[in-house]
Amino acid sequence: MAKSSFDLLPDATLPSSLSTSDDNIWAGLKQAIALSSGFQRWQNEHKFDDDLCEIGLDCQVRRYLRETLETLAY
């Protein structure tokens, strides 16, 4: 599969220029996404993925969003 522009972005880092307001917005979005049925189904589908077990919720949500957007791009 060809690399997407999402592959160029690091999973665990946010730009240091984000404001406290941006951090709060991301925290709220992350929690809403984590509670969604789509994210929970994705987690269940990946529960045997060793890499997923070792990363935190922030990275899991980012990976979920990246995979979802890549799927929608087709």
C-alpha positions as CSV (number, residue, x, y, z in Angstrom):
1,M,0.0,0.0,0.0
2,A,1.3,3.5,-0.8
3,K,2.2,5.7,2.1
4,S,-0.3,8.4,2.9
5,S,0.4,11.8,4.3
6,F,-0.8,10.4,7.6
7,D,2.2,8.0,7.6
8,L,4.4,11.1,7.7
9,L,3.0,12.3,11.0
10,P,4.3,10.9,14.3
11,D,1.6,9.1,16.3
12,A,2.5,10.3,19.8
13,T,3.3,14.0,19.3
14,L,1.3,17.2,19.0
15,P,2.8,20.4,17.8
16,S,4.3,22.3,20.7
17,S,2.4,25.4,19.6
18,L,-1.0,24.1,20.7
19,S,-2.7,26.2,23.3
20,T,-4.3,25.1,26.5
21,S,-7.6,25.6,24.7
22,D,-6.5,23.3,21.9
23,D,-5.4,20.7,24.5
24,N,-8.8,20.9,26.1
25,I,-10.6,20.5,22.8
26,W,-8.4,17.5,21.9
27,A,-9.0,15.9,25.4
28,G,-12.8,16.2,24.9
29,L,-12.7,14.9,21.3
30,K,-10.5,12.0,22.4
31,Q,-12.9,11.0,25.2
32,A,-15.9,11.3,22.9
33,I,-14.2,9.1,20.3
34,A,-13.1,6.6,22.9
35,L,-16.7,6.2,24.0
36,S,-18.0,5.7,20.5
37,S,-19.2,2.3,19.3
38,G,-16.9,2.5,16.2
39,F,-13.8,3.0,18.3
40,Q,-14.8,0.3,20.7
41,R,-15.4,-2.1,17.8
42,W,-12.0,-1.1,16.3
43,Q,-10.3,-1.8,19.7
44,N,-12.0,-5.3,19.9
45,E,-10.8,-6.0,16.3
46,H,-7.2,-5.1,17.3
47,K,-7.2,-6.5,20.8
48,F,-4.6,-9.1,19.9
49,D,-2.3,-6.5,18.3
50,D,0.7,-6.3,20.7
51,D,1.5,-2.8,19.6
52,L,-2.0,-1.6,20.5
53,C,-1.8,-3.0,24.0
54,E,1.4,-1.1,24.7
55,I,0.3,2.3,23.5
56,G,-2.0,4.7,25.5
57,L,-5.4,6.0,24.6
58,D,-4.1,9.1,22.9
59,C,-2.1,7.0,20.4
60,Q,-5.0,4.5,20.0
61,V,-7.4,7.3,19.1
62,R,-4.9,8.8,16.6
63,R,-4.4,5.3,15.0
64,Y,-8.1,4.8,14.8
65,L,-8.7,8.1,13.2
66,R,-5.8,7.6,10.7
67,E,-7.1,4.1,9.7
68,T,-10.7,5.4,9.4
69,L,-9.7,8.4,7.3
70,E,-7.5,6.1,5.0
71,T,-10.5,3.8,4.6
72,L,-12.8,6.7,3.7
73,A,-10.2,8.0,1.2
74,Y,-10.7,5.0,-1.0
